[in-house]
């Protein structure tokens, strides 16, 4: 069996990451999808905090947090759509 040098290096790299329990580097598209999922979680967390807060001083903060999280999420979705990603 003959593997090209790139194939061998890729296999060794995967084994290295598995043995050391180090995350394998993600592609740019995988990183974007991961960022979208994290941004969605942040938005949900911010929404939940908004519904829980009772202190009037924190209401403004939670509104800002919700709007910022939503803006980031929609921005990342737009990036994914422009790249033609379907996840």
N, C-alpha and C positions, 0 to 999 in steps of 0.2 A: 504494500500500500504506500502510495507516494502522496504526501501532503505538501502543498506549497509552504514556503517559509512563513507567510502571513497566517496560514491556517494553524501551524504549529504554535506560533507566538500567541495567537488568540486563544488556543486551547490551554496553553500554559498560564496565560493571564487569568482565564476563568477559574482554573484549579487553584491558583494562588489566592484569588479573592474568596473562594469557597473555604479553603483551609483556614485562612486568617479571619474569616467572617467579616470581611471588608466589603462594603457595597460595591458592586460592579458599576463602573461609570456609565451613566445614562446618555443616550443620544440627545441631541438638542430637542427633538420632538418629544421624547420621553420626559425630559426635564420640564417642558412646557405643560404637558399633561399633568405631571406631578404638581406643578405650581398652580394649575387650575383647580385641582382637587383640594390643595391646601387653602387656596383663596376662598373656595366655597365653604370649607369648614370654618374658616375665620369669619366669614359673613354670617353663618348660622350661629356661631358663638356670640358674635356681637348682637345679633337679633335677640337671642335668649337673654343676654345680659340686660338689654334695653327693657325687656318685659319684667325683669326681676328687680331692677333698681328702684328704690323709693326716695332716696336722698335727692332733693332738687338740684343740688350742686353737681351731682353725677349724671343727671338727665342730659345736659348739654354734651358732656363727654361721650355718653353712649350713642347719642344721635350722630355725632361726628364719627365715631368708630364704625357705626353701621354704614354710613355714607361712604367712608373711605374703603371699607371692605367690599362693598358692592361695586364701587368704581373700579377697584383693582380686578375683581372677578370678571366684570364685563369687558375690561380692557384685554385681559388674557384670553377670554373667549373670542374676541375679535381677532386677536393675533392668530389663534388656532384656525379660525374660519378662513382668514386670508392665506394661510399656508395649506389649506385644503385638508386639514386633519379631521378625521371622523373618529371620535372616541366614544 
